[in-house]
Amino acid sequence: MTPPRLSDLVELVRAPAALSVPGDVVAGAAAAGGLGPRTAGLAGASVCLYWAGMAANDWADRELDAVERPQRPIPSGRVTPGAALAVAAGLTTAGLALTAVTGGRPALAVGVPLTAAVWAYDLWAKNTPAGPAVMAACRGLDVLLGAAGTGRTRAALPAALAVAAHTYTVTELSRSEVSGADPRLPAATLAGTAAIALASAMPAAGRAASGRTTTPTGRAVSGRAAMPAGRAGSARWWRAGVTAGLAGWYAARYGAAQAAVARDPRPEQVRAAVGAGIVGLPALQGALTARAVSTGTGLATAVGLAVSVAAPLGRRLARKVSPT
């Protein structure tokens, strides 16, 4: 049997859509004051679990896709069901192994429930009323994965809730990708998006990084050493401006797509809105990272901007490989 081509596997796991994933872990780590080398390893584990979920999704939906989306890799015959399941299992194993190596038991305490939620969504919850909530839990746990082992996981809860709420809106819309949407649905998700953006643009509550913060290498330093007193005020304004700008960018791009569905609820418009929600998530993650008071002002702002770069890149790649 001929093995699937790399391009078919890329389409199976919707590889470019994974650009929206590392920002979860980064936002959680920033909120908990734990940005460092381990963040990159946990982000890699998160990407593996995301791709595993995508492959498992197509395996579970292979019969439905044969009717509704015959161009997908499995129903078109380009990837066999067995190969898709093997890819899902292999990526799951890789994700959990990387979680263990990078973050140890504290990370596994989050990674194992995250993995269970991913598979539960694909195999059971997706076509039930619980589907959007289970998917939201997946992304919320992904944010908490970044905070695992820092001792300040609770500090990441607001960021986790914001990402989870966004994911809920995208998942609700995705359930109407084939049939089209009731105009009331995009109106409701648009209201949710506005609330998420407003909350994410506001200054984060919690302990500021005036006592201890982290450098890009993960070394703890005092806040004064990290930021000269004369620059602290301007840096805080810069942080606030970047946070508000990224939150506004997220709301404008994703909100415009939802407004278009409210005006014209045809399936193609719904799919466009779902795609906008997926590729626009890094802007929200960037805002949540930039506002993190547990991380030094300059570091949080710079990393938040870096995370948001995935948004325009994701939009370009989505023209070649659909994120939905």
ZADO-186764 format. One record per residue (C-alpha): x, y, z. Coordinates in steps of 0.001 Angstrom, whole numbers, plus 500000, padded with zeros to 6 digits. Layout:
<titis>
      x      y      z
      X      Y      Z
...
</titis>
This chain:
<titis>
      x      y      z
 500000 500000 500000
 501357 503408 499000
 501892 505689 502024
 500072 509038 501955
 501895 512021 500528
 503163 514720 502861
 500786 517254 501314
 497849 514964 502117
 498977 514625 505726
 499335 518399 505966
 495733 518713 504827
 494614 515927 507165
 495945 517658 510289
 495266 521145 508899
 498884 521961 509690
 498805 525756 509218
 495927 526073 511700
 498376 525010 514414
 499787 528540 514285
 496892 529388 516587
 498053 526884 519215
 501419 527972 520749
 499873 531263 521844
 497675 529359 524309
 500679 528059 526199
 502531 531377 525928
 499561 533325 527307
 499258 530908 530227
 502953 531039 531003
 503003 534838 530833
 500002 535145 533133
 501725 532915 535693
 505091 534635 535352
 506651 531484 533945
 507859 532384 530460
 511080 530519 529749
 512702 527663 527815
 510096 525155 529005
 507375 527239 527361
 508680 526306 523913
 508617 522590 524753
 505070 522752 526090
 503989 524722 523024
 505418 521957 520835
 503502 519361 522838
 500337 521404 522387
 500816 521493 518615
 501215 517697 518536
 497975 517234 520471
 496183 519706 518197
 497283 517869 515067
 496332 514565 516699
 492856 515915 517323
 492499 517015 513725
 493491 513592 512413
 491174 511859 514883
 488389 514220 513853
 488660 513208 510205
 488863 509530 511146
 485705 509793 513250
 483886 511805 510545
 484998 509712 507560
 481493 508478 506702
 479885 511898 507135
 482656 513566 505126
 482048 511084 502295
 478689 512821 501850
 479337 516405 502924
 483052 516882 502178
 484164 514209 499700
 487288 516240 498892
 488780 515613 502360
 491825 513279 502464
 490042 510166 503786
 486868 510071 501632
 488878 511036 498554
 491103 507986 499113
 494324 509940 499546
 494686 508826 503189
 493287 505530 504478
 491277 505469 507722
 493934 503272 509307
 496688 505710 508401
 494707 508634 509807
 494131 506814 513082
 497818 505909 513274
 498772 509543 512733
 496390 510601 515508
 497748 507995 517919
 501368 508782 517076
 500942 512518 517531
 499103 511965 520810
 501977 509851 522092
 504502 512445 520950
 502544 515258 522600
 502310 513503 525967
 505970 512453 525828
 507071 516022 525129
 504826 517257 527933
 506444 514835 530374
 509998 515620 529296
 509441 519374 529374
 507192 519912 532342
 507236 516700 534362
 504331 515652 536552
 502800 519127 536952
 502497 519463 533172
 501161 515926 532781
 498498 516743 535379
 497126 519185 532795
 498244 517400 529622
 496459 514128 530350
 493026 515760 530913
 493676 517905 527838
 494350 514788 525760
 491247 513102 527133
 489152 516144 526248
 490522 516225 522686
 489656 512588 522052
 486314 512868 523850
 485356 515715 521554
 486269 513824 518398
 484763 510485 519361
 481695 511547 521319
 480931 515166 522112
 481280 516844 518741
 477776 516103 517494
 476093 516517 520865
 474951 519676 522679
 478090 519353 524831
 480387 519759 521826
 481193 523483 522065
 481775 523261 525820
 484151 520306 525457
 486120 522054 522726
 486256 525201 524847
 487624 523096 527699
 490367 521809 525378
 491639 525293 524641
 491239 526479 528217
 493320 523537 529441
 495866 524343 526750
 496347 527786 528300
 496701 526255 531768
 499335 523876 530368
 501604 526886 529958
 501200 527757 533641
 501709 524201 534911
 504528 523874 537399
 504813 527598 538106
 502866 527461 541351
 500637 530246 540045
 498211 528381 537820
 495275 530386 539189
 496802 533533 537702
 496284 532016 534246
 492563 531334 534751
 491354 534659 533231
 493395 534023 530072
 492151 530430 529956
 488549 531570 530253
 488995 534156 527494
 490448 531617 525064
 487814 529065 526059
 485000 531561 525470
 486405 532450 522052
 486650 528766 521177
 483036 528247 522214
 481896 530884 519704
 483965 529359 516885
 482713 525849 517636
 479087 526957 517744
 479490 528600 514341
 481261 525549 512912
 478184 523428 513529
 476438 525425 510776
 479204 525181 508164
 477233 522796 505956
 473622 523875 506457
 474030 527608 507020
 473243 529529 510190
 470242 531043 511859
 471056 534811 511828
 470560 534884 515592
 473613 532652 516061
 476251 535030 514612
 474577 537902 516443
 475049 536046 519722
 478640 534985 518991
 479468 538532 517888
 478267 539855 521241
 480479 537272 522923
 483469 538312 520830
 482963 541946 521800
 482854 541023 525489
 485984 538871 525178
 487903 541642 523418
 486843 544246 525988
 487852 542045 528911
 491191 541203 527270
 491988 544865 526622
 491572 545821 530275
 494560 545803 532646
 495034 542407 534255
 494383 542067 537953
 497060 540538 540104
 500560 541098 541370
 502651 543313 539152
 506158 542306 538254
 507760 544874 540528
 509038 542157 542846
 510219 539290 540654
 509994 538680 536930
 511625 536470 534337
 514049 537019 531504
 513746 535320 528089
 516069 532581 529425
 513793 531911 532394
 516127 533574 534992
 514316 535379 537793
 515374 538998 538329
 514003 541887 540305
 511538 544209 538616
 513846 547191 539077
 516716 545345 537461
 514518 544408 534543
 513161 547921 533970
 514846 551231 534996
 512489 553352 537085
 512582 556242 534613
 511182 554059 531838
 508594 552175 533867
 505751 554636 533287
 506184 554839 529521
 506570 551066 529334
 503269 550590 531123
 501536 552904 528649
 503170 551036 525773
 501937 547743 527226
 498410 549131 527570
 498441 550432 524001
 499689 547155 522533
 497158 545160 524554
 494249 547346 523456
 495454 547372 519849
 495722 543599 519625
 492348 543078 521304
 490792 545571 518879
 492446 543863 515914
 491052 540517 517050
 487555 541947 517483
 487598 543774 514154
 488697 540822 512021
 486664 538089 513649
 483749 540413 514355
 483507 541527 510731
 483287 537908 509586
 480496 537197 512070
 478629 540328 511031
 478811 539101 507436
 477148 535841 508501
 474386 537770 510255
 473683 539557 506966
 474107 536484 504770
 473985 533176 506713
 474910 530893 503806
 477334 528007 504512
 480255 529639 502703
 479955 532735 504876
 479821 530587 507995
 482966 528728 506934
 484704 532050 506343
 483756 533202 509843
 485015 529970 511386
 488283 530378 509498
 488534 533979 510706
 488032 532797 514272
 490790 530218 513953
 493423 532366 512264
 492489 535454 514302
 493033 533784 517671
 496755 534741 517869
 495766 538407 518095
 493701 537614 521192
 496492 535470 522610
 498915 538328 521983
 496698 540725 523918
 496421 538289 526824
 500200 537855 526848
 500963 541560 526675
 498660 542356 529606
 500231 539764 531928
 501351 541676 535015
 503258 538686 536394
 505770 539016 533557
 508050 542006 533062
 506434 544814 531067
 508923 544818 528212
 509069 541040 527906
 505289 540579 528021
 504719 543266 525401
 507406 541951 523051
 506226 538335 523324
 502605 539409 522882
 503491 541136 519633
 505473 538082 518493
 502508 535800 519180
 500171 538033 517194
 502337 537712 514073
 500829 534257 513598
 497479 535881 512724
 498404 537378 509308
 500635 534396 508550
 497768 532044 509322
 495446 533960 506990
 497901 533601 504126
 498424 529892 504684
 494664 529338 505011
 494364 530189 501323
 496369 527058 500556
 495197 524663 503295
 491750 525151 504797
 491794 525496 508591
 488298 523978 508857
</titis>
